[in-house]
C-alpha cells in the first residue's frame, strides 16, 4: 500500500510536470488551445500562463508529504475541469485541439480524451481518499527504495516507453504506407490496386466535382449549382477554426482575393460554429464561408488536411490536385495568376519527383485496332461524344470487381452519356464471357494504351467529344467513375 501511494504521487508528478513545462515551452500553442475552448480574448494569455504554471506547481507540491494531499485535490479538480470543458465542446459539435502536452502530444478532443482523463483521475482520487496523513512515504524515506517500489517504477517506465514507441511506430507506419501508395501510383505498369491515386491528390484532374449542399454564415443553403451559375472558376479553401496555419495564411488569401476577384470565386469551406470561425478569421468573414457539420465536403474531394485548396473550372470539373499546406497553395495561386484560367484544359498538377505529366489537352494518339468481334476501331471513333478510355486486365482482381459496376452502368443506360472503350490483355474468349456491350480491344503489352497515359490497372482517361484528352489518368474504380460523375 505504501509503495502504491508513492507510485500514485510519482505518476501525477510526471503527468502534471510534463504537461505544464511543455505548455510553457509552446505558449503560443497554449493560447490557441485556450481560445478555441471559448475563453474570452482578453483572458486567453493570462489564463494560458496561469494554467501552465499551476500544473508545474501541482507537480512540485506532490513531493513533500505535508503538501501532497492539497496537490492531489488540486490535480483532481484540474482533471475534472478539463474533462467538463472537453465534454462541453464535444456536445456543441466542436473538436478543439487539447494541447494537453504541448507539442509533445497534441490531438483534437474526442472520446479517447475523456477516457484518458478518467484514467489520470484514478491515482488522484486514491490520494484524496487517503487523507492528509495517508500519502505514503516521502521521497527521502528508506521505504522509497523497497523492492515493491522499485519494481513499480520499472513497470511505469516500461509502460510509458512502450506507449511512446507504439505511437512513434504508428506515425512511421502511416508515413511509410503513404509513400508506398505514391510510389505504386507513379511506378507505371500493370499495378493492381483498389485505392485511387496519390493520397495527396484527391480526385483526379478532370473529374466531375461532387454535388453538395452546405449552409453559409448567414444560414443560406448553397449548392454546387449556385456556384456553377456564376460562370467563374471556383477556388475552394479548406480550413478549420482549430487550424493555426489557416489563420496565418489568411492575410495572403486576402491579397489573392483582391487580385483574382474578377476572374475567380474564392470559397472557404470550414466546420464548427459561426462564432468560432468569426473569432478565428476576423476580418475575413465578409467572404463566402460554407460550414460543414463535420468534414463531409472534404471527404468527397479527399482534402485530408487544412489548410488546403482545390480549383474547380466553369464546367464543374476538378482543375487541380489538392494543394495542401501554404507552399503548395501559393504554387496553385501563382499558376492561376500566370495561366489562362478560362482555357478548358487549364490545370494545376502537384510537382512530385518522377511524376508523369498529364496529357490533358492533347489529341488522342492515332491507332487502328480490332475489337473482340474483329471490327476495326480508330482514333476518329473517339469523337462526337465523351469516351471513358479504360485500361484493364484479367489478372487484376479489382478490374474483375469493376466489371460488375460496368454491367450495372450499361444496364442503366450509361452509354447515353459517354462511350466506354476498354484496352485489356489476355485471351479473347475470356473477355467475351463478360458479355459487355462496350467495346474491348486486346492490346498486348499495352503498347497502344501507354500512348494514352496508362498507369496501372484499372485506370482510365476521359476523352472529350472533340477527341482530346480531358483528364489525367485516374487510378482505381472510384476515381474512374468520378471522371463521368458517377459515385459508386
LINDAQUI-V383697 format. One record per helix or strand of 2 or more residues. SS is the DSSP state (helix for helix, strand for strand). FROM is the first residue (numbers start at 1). TO is the last residue. Records with the same first field share a line. If there is no record, write none. Layout:
SS = FROM-TO / FROM-TO
//
This chain:
helix = 2-25 / 27-36 / 41-61 / 65-91 / 111-130 / 142-145 / 147-186 / 224-228 / 244-260 / 274-280 / 296-301 / 326-338 / 379-381 / 397-411 / 414-416 / 428-432 / 444-446 / 449-452 / 477-482
strand = 213-216 / 221-223 / 233-238 / 264-271 / 288-292 / 308-312 / 317-318 / 323-324 / 368-371 / 376-378 / 387-391 / 419-424 / 439-442 / 459-463 / 468-469 / 474-475
//
